Amino acid sequence: MAKKKVENDDFYPEEFMTDEEIDEFYRPKKCNTRKSMAPLFVYFILKQRSSEEHPLRQQDILNILEERPYEIQLERKALSRILHNLCDMTDIFYVNREREGVWM
């Protein structure tokens, strides 16, 4: 592919790349983002901060997730799905989910 001369200050890398290089350039990189780690964070929060005497409500967990060291924001529905999935995994650990809150 012949290189084009850039006459103005605008730089477009696509002009100097092959189609395969352009695809690779714009393809999202696979990595663990904070949101993808949310189920693990919720597990740690329940393990460390909840008990039968001190259950955590969804809003409590959402507030903790927004603080350091987690610093992520989840929607209530996303947290609900995570808690539901944790409750379904009873063969690994026990999560009790009642009206008062959730605890391990």
Z-matrix of the N, CA and C atoms (Angstrom, degrees):
N
C 1 1.446
C 2 1.525 1 108.19
N 3 1.284 2 117.06 1 126.26
C 4 1.459 3 122.13 2 -179.74
C 5 1.521 4 109.92 3 -74.84
N 6 1.324 5 116.15 4 138.30
C 7 1.460 6 120.34 5 179.16
C 8 1.517 7 109.59 6 -78.76
N 9 1.321 8 114.30 7 138.23
C 10 1.452 9 120.16 8 179.59
C 11 1.519 10 109.71 9 -93.71
N 12 1.278 11 115.30 10 146.29
C 13 1.450 12 120.28 11 177.24
C 14 1.523 13 109.04 12 -82.79
N 15 1.323 14 115.97 13 130.21
C 16 1.457 15 121.47 14 179.42
C 17 1.515 16 108.08 15 -89.92
N 18 1.326 17 116.40 16 118.22
C 19 1.459 18 120.20 17 -175.88
C 20 1.521 19 112.64 18 -91.20
N 21 1.308 20 117.33 19 -25.60
C 22 1.464 21 118.59 20 177.86
C 23 1.523 22 109.06 21 -115.13
N 24 1.306 23 116.37 22 -175.40
C 25 1.463 24 120.40 23 -175.85
C 26 1.521 25 113.25 24 -78.38
N 27 1.324 26 118.00 25 -8.94
C 28 1.457 27 120.35 26 -179.83
C 29 1.521 28 109.51 27 -70.72
N 30 1.328 29 115.01 28 134.40
C 31 1.462 30 119.66 29 179.76
C 32 1.527 31 108.33 30 -120.08
N 33 1.280 32 116.36 31 124.39
C 34 1.457 33 122.25 32 179.17
C 35 1.522 34 108.04 33 -122.28
N 36 1.339 35 117.58 34 103.64
C 37 1.468 36 119.39 35 -176.38
C 38 1.523 37 112.87 36 -62.06
N 39 1.337 38 117.18 37 -22.33
C 40 1.458 39 119.89 38 -179.25
C 41 1.529 40 111.73 39 -61.98
N 42 1.329 41 116.42 40 -26.53
C 43 1.461 42 119.89 41 -178.85
C 44 1.528 43 112.11 42 -68.49
N 45 1.326 44 117.70 43 -21.16
C 46 1.456 45 121.96 44 -175.52
C 47 1.522 46 112.60 45 -110.76
N 48 1.322 47 117.89 46 7.05
C 49 1.459 48 121.58 47 -175.33
C 50 1.518 49 111.02 48 -115.45
N 51 1.326 50 114.67 49 154.06
C 52 1.455 51 119.76 50 173.05
C 53 1.522 52 108.19 51 -79.56
N 54 1.315 53 117.26 52 169.31
C 55 1.473 54 120.68 53 179.54
C 56 1.524 55 111.31 54 -61.78
N 57 1.337 56 117.40 55 -38.59
C 58 1.467 57 120.29 56 179.17
C 59 1.525 58 111.21 57 -65.47
N 60 1.327 59 116.72 58 -40.52
C 61 1.462 60 120.23 59 178.37
C 62 1.523 61 111.67 60 -65.81
N 63 1.311 62 116.89 61 -37.36
C 64 1.475 63 120.70 62 177.32
C 65 1.517 64 110.03 63 -64.99
N 66 1.344 65 117.23 64 -43.99
C 67 1.466 66 120.16 65 178.05
C 68 1.519 67 110.77 66 -59.55
N 69 1.326 68 117.69 67 -44.95
C 70 1.463 69 121.73 68 179.84
C 71 1.528 70 111.42 69 -65.62
N 72 1.333 71 116.70 70 -36.76
C 73 1.458 72 121.73 71 -178.89
C 74 1.530 73 111.79 72 -64.45
N 75 1.326 74 117.10 73 -40.57
C 76 1.462 75 121.05 74 -176.24
C 77 1.520 76 113.91 75 -94.28
N 78 1.319 77 118.98 76 -7.02
C 79 1.465 78 121.47 77 179.40
C 80 1.523 79 108.92 78 -70.42
N 81 1.334 80 117.37 79 132.42
C 82 1.465 81 118.86 80 -179.88
C 83 1.533 82 110.84 81 -64.02
N 84 1.302 83 115.49 82 141.71
C 85 1.457 84 121.39 83 179.35
C 86 1.520 85 109.14 84 -79.84
N 87 1.319 86 116.42 85 140.29
C 88 1.461 87 120.63 86 178.92
C 89 1.524 88 108.56 87 -88.94
N 90 1.316 89 115.31 88 119.57
C 91 1.456 90 120.05 89 176.89
C 92 1.525 91 108.14 90 -157.29
N 93 1.307 92 115.70 91 162.26
C 94 1.455 93 120.51 92 177.33
C 95 1.517 94 108.92 93 -79.99
N 96 1.307 95 115.69 94 113.19
C 97 1.447 96 119.61 95 175.26
C 98 1.523 97 107.97 96 -90.19
N 99 1.288 98 115.96 97 168.69
C 100 1.469 99 119.44 98 179.48
C 101 1.526 100 111.22 99 -60.17
N 102 1.333 101 116.38 100 -39.96
C 103 1.463 102 118.67 101 -178.53
C 104 1.519 103 111.69 102 -66.37
N 105 1.311 104 117.89 103 -33.17
C 106 1.460 105 119.25 104 178.45
C 107 1.526 106 111.21 105 -69.98
N 108 1.330 107 116.49 106 -19.78
C 109 1.466 108 121.19 107 178.07
C 110 1.527 109 112.15 108 -90.99
N 111 1.329 110 118.12 109 1.65
C 112 1.469 111 122.44 110 -175.22
C 113 1.528 112 113.19 111 -56.18
N 114 1.347 113 120.77 112 -43.80
C 115 1.470 114 118.05 113 178.73
C 116 1.531 115 113.03 114 -59.46
N 117 1.317 116 117.14 115 -37.94
C 118 1.457 117 120.43 116 177.63
C 119 1.522 118 110.61 117 -66.77
N 120 1.326 119 117.15 118 -41.57
C 121 1.464 120 120.95 119 178.10
C 122 1.527 121 111.03 120 -62.17
N 123 1.330 122 116.75 121 -43.03
C 124 1.473 123 120.59 122 179.54
C 125 1.529 124 109.31 123 -63.01
N 126 1.324 125 116.89 124 -41.28
C 127 1.469 126 120.76 125 177.49
C 128 1.530 127 110.01 126 -59.28
N 129 1.345 128 117.86 127 -47.56
C 130 1.461 129 120.89 128 179.37
C 131 1.517 130 111.69 129 -61.21
N 132 1.325 131 117.07 130 -42.34
C 133 1.467 132 120.47 131 179.84
C 134 1.518 133 110.46 132 -62.18
N 135 1.329 134 117.31 133 -46.05
C 136 1.464 135 120.22 134 179.45
C 137 1.527 136 110.99 135 -63.65
N 138 1.310 137 116.65 136 -41.10
C 139 1.464 138 120.93 137 -178.12
C 140 1.525 139 111.46 138 -65.68
N 141 1.328 140 117.22 139 -40.52
C 142 1.456 141 121.00 140 -173.95
C 143 1.530 142 114.10 141 -89.12
N 144 1.323 143 118.16 142 -32.55
C 145 1.473 144 119.57 143 -168.80
C 146 1.520 145 115.10 144 -116.22
N 147 1.317 146 118.21 145 0.60
C 148 1.471 147 118.04 146 -177.46
C 149 1.523 148 110.69 147 -119.04
N 150 1.306 149 114.48 148 155.14
C 151 1.464 150 122.29 149 174.90
C 152 1.520 151 107.56 150 -156.14
N 153 1.324 152 115.82 151 174.22
C 154 1.462 153 119.02 152 179.10
C 155 1.529 154 110.70 153 -63.90
N 156 1.334 155 116.23 154 -33.26
C 157 1.459 156 120.30 155 178.30
C 158 1.534 157 111.75 156 -78.91
N 159 1.329 158 116.88 157 -23.21
C 160 1.468 159 120.93 158 -177.65
C 161 1.531 160 109.83 159 -132.85
N 162 1.350 161 116.93 160 74.17
C 163 1.475 162 118.74 161 177.38
C 164 1.526 163 110.54 162 -72.89
N 165 1.316 164 115.90 163 154.24
C 166 1.459 165 121.15 164 178.34
C 167 1.520 166 110.16 165 -104.71
N 168 1.300 167 116.37 166 135.14
C 169 1.464 168 121.29 167 173.51
C 170 1.524 169 108.71 168 -85.51
N 171 1.333 170 115.76 169 164.72
C 172 1.460 171 119.79 170 179.94
C 173 1.523 172 111.21 171 -57.79
N 174 1.319 173 117.15 172 -40.88
C 175 1.466 174 120.04 173 -179.45
C 176 1.522 175 111.01 174 -64.10
N 177 1.334 176 117.27 175 -36.69
C 178 1.470 177 120.51 176 176.58
C 179 1.528 178 110.77 177 -61.80
N 180 1.318 179 116.57 178 -44.63
C 181 1.466 180 121.20 179 -179.60
C 182 1.527 181 109.91 180 -65.40
N 183 1.330 182 117.47 181 -42.42
C 184 1.467 183 120.56 182 178.21
C 185 1.529 184 111.37 183 -61.29
N 186 1.339 185 116.94 184 -39.90
C 187 1.468 186 120.55 185 178.49
C 188 1.526 187 111.07 186 -65.79
N 189 1.321 188 117.10 187 -40.68
C 190 1.468 189 120.93 188 178.83
C 191 1.527 190 110.53 189 -65.32
N 192 1.331 191 117.10 190 -39.73
C 193 1.463 192 120.90 191 -179.52
C 194 1.528 193 112.24 192 -64.99
N 195 1.325 194 117.17 193 -28.49
C 196 1.467 195 120.37 194 179.70
C 197 1.524 196 112.44 195 -77.13
N 198 1.333 197 117.28 196 -17.91
C 199 1.461 198 121.24 197 -178.51
C 200 1.532 199 109.81 198 -86.77
N 201 1.321 200 114.81 199 173.22
C 202 1.454 201 119.81 200 174.43
C 203 1.512 202 108.57 201 -71.39
N 204 1.268 203 123.00 202 147.14
C 205 1.461 204 129.10 203 6.06
C 206 1.530 205 113.47 204 -91.75
N 207 1.337 206 117.70 205 -0.65
C 208 1.472 207 119.82 206 -173.24
C 209 1.529 208 112.23 207 -79.00
N 210 1.313 209 116.90 208 -51.26
C 211 1.462 210 124.21 209 176.72
C 212 1.532 211 114.23 210 49.24
N 213 1.326 212 115.79 211 51.19
C 214 1.466 213 119.52 212 174.30
C 215 1.518 214 108.76 213 -129.35
N 216 1.309 215 115.28 214 153.28
C 217 1.458 216 120.96 215 177.06
C 218 1.519 217 108.02 216 -115.59
N 219 1.313 218 114.80 217 125.36
C 220 1.457 219 121.11 218 177.02
C 221 1.517 220 109.11 219 -117.70
N 222 1.301 221 115.38 220 153.37
C 223 1.454 222 119.66 221 170.95
C 224 1.524 223 107.96 222 -80.24
N 225 1.319 224 115.25 223 156.46
C 226 1.451 225 120.47 224 -179.16
C 227 1.526 226 111.43 225 -59.41
N 228 1.337 227 116.81 226 -38.33
C 229 1.465 228 120.51 227 -179.33
C 230 1.523 229 111.49 228 -66.05
N 231 1.328 230 117.04 229 -37.21
C 232 1.465 231 120.44 230 178.29
C 233 1.524 232 110.38 231 -65.33
N 234 1.334 233 116.54 232 -42.45
C 235 1.455 234 120.22 233 177.52
C 236 1.525 235 110.48 234 -64.54
N 237 1.316 236 116.64 235 -39.43
C 238 1.459 237 120.74 236 178.36
C 239 1.527 238 110.95 237 -60.09
N 240 1.330 239 117.08 238 -42.35
C 241 1.473 240 120.65 239 177.65
C 242 1.525 241 111.14 240 -63.65
N 243 1.333 242 116.41 241 -41.80
C 244 1.466 243 120.39 242 179.35
C 245 1.520 244 110.09 243 -62.09
N 246 1.330 245 117.19 244 -45.62
C 247 1.470 246 120.68 245 179.68
C 248 1.526 247 111.13 246 -64.37
N 249 1.320 248 116.09 247 -39.92
C 250 1.464 249 120.25 248 178.14
C 251 1.533 250 110.17 249 -61.43
N 252 1.315 251 117.16 250 -44.10
C 253 1.465 252 121.05 251 178.97
C 254 1.521 253 111.70 252 -65.48
N 255 1.332 254 117.25 253 -38.81
C 256 1.464 255 119.87 254 176.87
C 257 1.523 256 111.08 255 -64.34
N 258 1.324 257 117.03 256 -39.80
C 259 1.463 258 120.89 257 179.09
C 260 1.528 259 111.24 258 -66.28
N 261 1.327 260 117.04 259 -31.68
C 262 1.466 261 120.57 260 179.21
C 263 1.526 262 112.85 261 -72.89
N 264 1.315 263 117.52 262 -17.98
C 265 1.454 264 121.15 263 -177.58
C 266 1.526 265 110.45 264 -93.47
N 267 1.318 266 117.32 265 53.58
C 268 1.462 267 121.25 266 -175.00
C 269 1.522 268 112.95 267 -70.62
N 270 1.331 269 118.60 268 -20.11
C 271 1.455 270 119.43 269 178.96
C 272 1.529 271 111.83 270 -73.34
N 273 1.329 272 118.63 271 -16.99
C 274 1.464 273 121.76 272 179.30
C 275 1.534 274 110.61 273 -96.48
N 276 1.311 275 117.79 274 -47.35
C 277 1.455 276 122.22 275 178.55
C 278 1.517 277 109.47 276 -154.57
N 279 1.304 278 115.13 277 166.17
C 280 1.464 279 120.27 278 -174.92
C 281 1.520 280 110.08 279 -106.23
N 282 1.320 281 115.86 280 122.45
C 283 1.468 282 122.46 281 174.44
C 284 1.514 283 106.97 282 -120.86
N 285 1.313 284 116.52 283 124.69
C 286 1.455 285 120.91 284 178.65
C 287 1.519 286 108.46 285 -101.80
N 288 1.315 287 114.76 286 126.97
C 289 1.462 288 120.14 287 -177.45
C 290 1.523 289 108.33 288 -124.68
N 291 1.313 290 115.25 289 110.64
C 292 1.460 291 120.31 290 178.46
C 293 1.518 292 108.48 291 -129.44
N 294 1.318 293 114.52 292 -177.44
C 295 1.456 294 119.48 293 -177.74
C 296 1.521 295 113.30 294 -62.45
N 297 1.333 296 116.47 295 -30.07
C 298 1.465 297 119.59 296 -177.63
C 299 1.521 298 112.29 297 -76.08
N 300 1.323 299 117.80 298 -22.89
C 301 1.454 300 120.81 299 -178.65
C 302 1.522 301 111.28 300 152.18
N 303 1.327 302 114.83 301 -165.16
C 304 1.456 303 121.87 302 -176.25
C 305 1.527 304 108.30 303 -123.66
N 306 1.341 305 116.60 304 141.59
C 307 1.453 306 119.88 305 175.48
C 308 1.528 307 109.89 306 -151.30
N 309 1.306 308 115.20 307 163.92
C 310 1.462 309 122.09 308 176.47
C 311 1.509 310 109.03 309 -117.16
